[in-house]
Amino acid sequence: MVGWVYLSYKVKGVGMKYYECENGVLYCENCLDTMARMESDSIDLTVTSPPYDNLRDYNGYSFDFESIAKELFRITKSGGVVVWIVGDATVNGSESGTSFKQALYFKGIGFNLHDTMIYKKGGQGATGSNKAYWQDFEYMFVLSKSKIKTFNPICDRKNQTKPRKKTESQGHRHKNGEKKGRRVIERKLYGRRLNIWEFHVNAIITKHPAVFPEQLAQDHILSWSNEGDTVYDPFMGSGTTAKMACRNNRKFIGSELSEEYCEIAKQRIIIETSQLTFDLE
């Protein structure tokens, strides 16, 4: 944001910097190279969607999942979060199960599986076997390193009852057998959102094959981080995570192998930060 002092990202080397600004830095390289230069316990939040099961052609690139998972655990702060958005291919009538295998691997190396959320891809068309119900979602695994530090719940689910305050008995007893007192409960107009989120893909023109919605990235950034925190995306793609980090006063670090996608991300970040500057003047 305007007025920020340029920040150190706890990176030991220069790396293949493709673009940097006062909000963050984008590296055109393998994410393992980027993370190798990061100090342990330096990232507040990672929001990413890897190129899983060869469902899309990401300029021919693949990735070393296990090495990346271990590095994400190392660089994530205690209490920090990794949001891993992934689905499964169906091959010869059988789903791959890659999503579950990856979630279990994350647990095996020390992450907590804090929540298994669903991203419902509204209005995008459905895929899958002709002899099964159409697939219309991806998993959003929310992984935490030890006890989660930050949760800012989004409350946009309208309650069925009108806002009111009521007093009720707590219904339990203390260890000595005495009844607990009464408490005042305030029911508000809007309650906490459920863990199935539906989004439409952004109406933007890009050559990237799998852009996830800006609102999806923003809502995870708002939920699991605070202003001034650092958000990382090891598969930056067209730059959605970086763009929404800028919009919400977070710093960003991004890694992307494809120079073509880096250029798309760079232009989106420039437009976003220019708009922020204009709004503040």
C-alpha positions as CSV (number, residue, x, y, z in Angstrom):
1,M,0.0,0.0,0.0
2,V,1.0,3.6,-0.4
3,G,3.3,4.7,2.4
4,W,4.5,1.3,3.3
5,V,8.3,0.9,3.9
6,Y,9.7,-1.8,1.6
7,L,9.8,-4.9,3.7
8,S,12.3,-7.8,4.0
9,Y,10.7,-11.1,3.1
10,K,13.4,-13.1,5.0
11,V,14.8,-14.4,1.8
12,K,18.5,-15.2,1.9
13,G,19.3,-14.7,-1.7
14,V,18.1,-12.7,-4.7
15,G,16.6,-15.4,-6.7
16,M,14.9,-15.1,-10.1
17,K,12.9,-12.0,-9.3
18,Y,10.4,-11.3,-12.1
19,Y,8.6,-8.4,-10.5
20,E,8.6,-6.6,-7.2
21,C,6.9,-3.7,-5.6
22,E,6.3,-2.4,-2.1
23,N,3.5,-4.9,-1.7
24,G,5.6,-8.0,-2.6
25,V,7.7,-10.0,-5.0
26,L,7.1,-12.5,-7.8
27,Y,9.7,-15.1,-8.6
28,C,9.9,-16.8,-12.0
29,E,11.2,-20.1,-10.8
30,N,10.4,-23.4,-9.2
31,C,8.7,-22.8,-5.8
32,L,11.2,-25.1,-4.2
33,D,14.0,-22.7,-5.1
34,T,12.0,-19.8,-3.7
35,M,11.2,-21.6,-0.4
36,A,14.8,-22.9,-0.1
37,R,15.9,-19.2,0.5
38,M,13.1,-18.5,3.0
39,E,13.7,-18.7,6.7
40,S,11.7,-21.2,8.7
41,D,8.5,-19.9,10.4
42,S,8.3,-16.9,8.1
43,I,4.9,-17.2,6.2
44,D,1.5,-16.4,7.8
45,L,-0.7,-17.9,5.1
46,T,-0.4,-19.8,1.9
47,V,-3.3,-19.9,-0.6
48,T,-2.8,-22.0,-3.7
49,S,-4.2,-24.5,-6.2
50,P,-1.6,-26.9,-7.6
51,P,-1.7,-28.4,-11.1
52,Y,-3.2,-31.7,-9.9
53,D,-3.7,-34.9,-11.8
54,N,-2.8,-33.4,-15.2
55,L,-6.3,-32.0,-15.5
56,R,-4.9,-28.9,-17.1
57,D,-1.9,-28.2,-19.3
58,Y,0.3,-25.8,-17.3
59,N,2.8,-25.2,-20.1
60,G,4.0,-28.7,-19.5
61,Y,5.2,-28.2,-15.9
62,S,4.7,-30.7,-13.1
63,F,5.6,-30.6,-9.4
64,D,7.2,-32.6,-6.6
65,F,4.4,-32.7,-4.1
66,E,6.1,-34.3,-1.2
67,S,9.1,-31.9,-1.2
68,I,6.8,-28.9,-1.6
69,A,4.6,-30.1,1.3
70,K,7.6,-30.4,3.6
71,E,8.9,-27.0,2.7
72,L,5.5,-25.4,3.2
73,F,5.5,-26.9,6.7
74,R,9.0,-25.5,7.4
75,I,8.3,-22.0,6.3
76,T,4.8,-21.7,7.8
77,K,4.7,-19.8,11.1
78,S,3.4,-21.6,14.2
79,G,-0.3,-21.0,14.1
80,G,-0.2,-20.3,10.3
81,V,-2.4,-21.8,7.6
82,V,-2.0,-23.4,4.2
83,V,-5.1,-23.4,2.0
84,W,-4.7,-26.2,-0.5
85,I,-7.3,-26.2,-3.3
86,V,-7.4,-29.5,-5.2
87,G,-9.7,-32.0,-6.9
88,D,-9.5,-35.4,-8.5
89,A,-9.4,-36.7,-12.1
90,T,-11.6,-39.6,-13.1
91,V,-9.8,-42.3,-15.1
92,N,-11.5,-45.4,-16.4
93,G,-14.5,-44.8,-14.1
94,S,-12.4,-44.4,-10.9
95,E,-11.5,-41.1,-9.2
96,S,-7.8,-40.8,-8.5
97,G,-8.1,-39.9,-4.8
98,T,-5.1,-37.6,-5.1
99,S,-6.9,-35.0,-2.9
100,F,-7.2,-37.4,0.0
101,K,-3.7,-38.7,-0.4
102,Q,-2.3,-35.2,-0.3
103,A,-4.4,-34.2,2.8
104,L,-3.2,-37.3,4.7
105,Y,0.4,-36.7,3.7
106,F,0.1,-33.1,5.1
107,K,-1.2,-34.6,8.3
108,G,1.7,-37.1,8.4
109,I,4.3,-34.4,8.3
110,G,2.8,-32.4,11.1
111,F,0.0,-30.2,9.8
112,N,-3.4,-30.3,11.4
113,L,-6.3,-30.8,9.0
114,H,-8.2,-27.8,10.4
115,D,-11.2,-28.0,8.0
116,T,-12.2,-29.8,4.8
117,M,-14.0,-27.2,2.9
118,I,-15.8,-27.4,-0.5
119,Y,-15.5,-25.0,-3.4
120,K,-18.6,-25.3,-5.5
121,K,-17.9,-24.1,-9.0
122,G,-21.2,-22.4,-9.7
123,G,-22.1,-21.9,-13.4
124,Q,-18.8,-23.3,-14.8
125,G,-20.1,-26.5,-16.3
126,A,-19.6,-29.9,-14.8
127,T,-17.3,-32.8,-15.5
128,G,-16.8,-36.5,-14.7
129,S,-18.1,-39.8,-15.8
130,N,-21.3,-40.2,-17.9
131,K,-22.3,-43.0,-15.5
132,A,-22.1,-40.8,-12.3
133,Y,-23.5,-37.5,-11.1
134,W,-21.6,-34.5,-12.6
135,Q,-18.7,-33.2,-10.5
136,D,-19.1,-29.6,-9.6
137,F,-16.6,-28.9,-6.7
138,E,-13.1,-29.0,-5.5
139,Y,-11.7,-29.5,-2.0
140,M,-10.2,-26.7,0.0
141,F,-8.1,-28.3,2.7
142,V,-7.3,-25.8,5.5
143,L,-4.1,-27.0,7.1
144,S,-2.7,-25.4,10.3
145,K,0.7,-25.6,11.8
146,S,-0.1,-26.3,15.5
147,K,-3.0,-24.4,17.0
148,I,-4.5,-21.9,14.6
149,K,-3.6,-18.3,15.3
150,T,-6.0,-16.3,13.3
151,F,-9.6,-16.8,12.4
152,N,-11.7,-13.9,11.2
153,P,-15.1,-15.5,10.4
154,I,-17.1,-14.1,7.5
155,C,-20.7,-13.6,8.7
156,D,-22.9,-13.3,5.6
157,R,-25.4,-16.1,6.2
158,K,-28.8,-14.6,7.0
159,N,-30.3,-16.1,10.1
160,Q,-33.8,-17.4,9.9
161,T,-34.9,-15.6,13.1
162,K,-34.9,-11.9,13.7
163,P,-32.1,-10.3,15.7
164,R,-32.8,-10.4,19.4
165,K,-31.3,-11.0,22.8
166,K,-32.4,-13.8,25.1
167,T,-31.4,-15.2,28.5
168,E,-31.2,-18.9,28.9
169,S,-29.8,-21.4,31.5
170,Q,-26.4,-22.7,30.6
171,G,-27.7,-26.2,31.4
172,H,-24.5,-27.6,33.0
173,R,-23.2,-27.9,36.5
174,H,-19.9,-27.0,38.1
175,K,-17.7,-29.8,39.5
176,N,-19.2,-29.3,42.9
177,G,-22.7,-30.0,41.6
178,E,-24.0,-26.4,41.7
179,K,-25.9,-25.2,38.6
180,K,-24.2,-22.7,36.4
181,G,-25.9,-19.3,36.0
182,R,-27.8,-17.9,33.2
183,R,-26.3,-16.1,30.2
184,V,-27.4,-13.6,27.6
185,I,-27.3,-14.7,24.0
186,E,-27.5,-12.2,21.2
187,R,-28.8,-13.5,17.9
188,K,-27.7,-11.3,15.1
189,L,-29.1,-10.7,11.6
190,Y,-26.2,-12.6,10.0
191,G,-24.4,-15.7,11.2
192,R,-21.1,-17.4,10.4
193,R,-20.8,-18.7,6.9
194,L,-20.9,-22.5,6.3
195,N,-17.8,-24.3,4.9
196,I,-19.3,-24.9,1.4
197,W,-18.5,-21.8,-0.7
198,E,-19.9,-21.2,-4.2
199,F,-18.2,-18.8,-6.6
200,H,-18.2,-18.0,-10.2
201,V,-14.9,-17.7,-12.1
202,N,-13.8,-14.2,-12.7
203,A,-14.8,-12.8,-16.0
204,I,-11.2,-11.9,-17.0
205,I,-9.5,-12.8,-20.2
206,T,-6.2,-14.7,-19.6
207,K,-4.4,-17.6,-21.2
208,H,-4.1,-19.4,-17.8
209,P,-6.1,-22.6,-17.9
210,A,-7.4,-22.6,-14.3
211,V,-8.0,-19.2,-12.8
212,F,-9.7,-19.4,-9.4
213,P,-12.2,-16.7,-8.4
214,E,-10.9,-13.6,-6.8
215,Q,-13.5,-13.7,-4.1
216,L,-12.4,-17.2,-3.2
217,A,-8.8,-16.0,-2.7
218,Q,-9.9,-12.9,-0.9
219,D,-12.2,-14.7,1.6
220,H,-9.5,-17.1,2.6
221,I,-7.0,-14.2,3.0
222,L,-9.5,-12.3,5.2
223,S,-10.4,-15.5,7.2
224,W,-6.9,-16.7,8.1
225,S,-4.6,-13.6,8.1
226,N,-4.5,-10.1,9.4
227,E,-3.4,-6.8,7.7
228,G,0.4,-6.7,7.4
229,D,0.7,-10.5,7.2
230,T,2.6,-12.3,4.4
231,V,0.7,-14.4,2.0
232,Y,2.5,-16.9,-0.2
233,D,1.4,-18.8,-3.4
234,P,3.8,-21.4,-4.7
235,F,1.8,-21.8,-7.9
236,M,1.1,-18.2,-8.6
237,G,-0.3,-18.7,-12.1
238,S,-2.2,-15.6,-13.2
239,G,-1.6,-13.8,-9.9
240,T,-5.0,-13.9,-8.2
241,T,-3.6,-14.5,-4.7
242,A,-1.1,-11.7,-5.0
243,K,-3.8,-9.3,-6.4
244,M,-6.2,-10.0,-3.5
245,A,-3.4,-9.8,-0.9
246,C,-2.6,-6.3,-2.2
247,R,-6.2,-5.3,-2.1
248,N,-6.5,-6.4,1.6
249,N,-3.3,-4.8,3.0
250,R,-1.3,-8.0,3.1
251,K,2.2,-8.6,1.6
252,F,2.7,-11.3,-1.0
253,I,5.3,-13.6,-2.3
254,G,4.6,-15.7,-5.4
255,S,6.5,-18.4,-7.3
256,E,5.6,-19.3,-10.9
257,L,7.7,-21.3,-13.4
258,S,6.0,-20.0,-16.6
259,E,7.2,-16.6,-17.8
260,E,4.0,-16.3,-19.7
261,Y,1.9,-16.6,-16.6
262,C,4.3,-14.4,-14.6
263,E,3.6,-11.6,-17.1
264,I,-0.1,-12.0,-16.7
265,A,0.3,-11.9,-12.9
266,K,2.6,-8.8,-13.1
267,Q,0.0,-6.9,-15.1
268,R,-2.8,-7.7,-12.8
269,I,-0.8,-6.7,-9.8
270,I,0.2,-3.4,-11.4
271,I,-3.4,-2.6,-12.3
272,E,-4.5,-3.4,-8.8
273,T,-1.9,-1.4,-7.0
274,S,-2.4,1.5,-9.4
275,Q,-6.0,1.5,-8.5
276,L,-5.3,1.4,-4.8
277,T,-2.9,4.4,-5.2
278,F,-5.6,6.3,-7.1
279,D,-8.3,5.5,-4.5
280,L,-6.0,6.8,-1.7
281,E,-5.1,10.1,-3.4
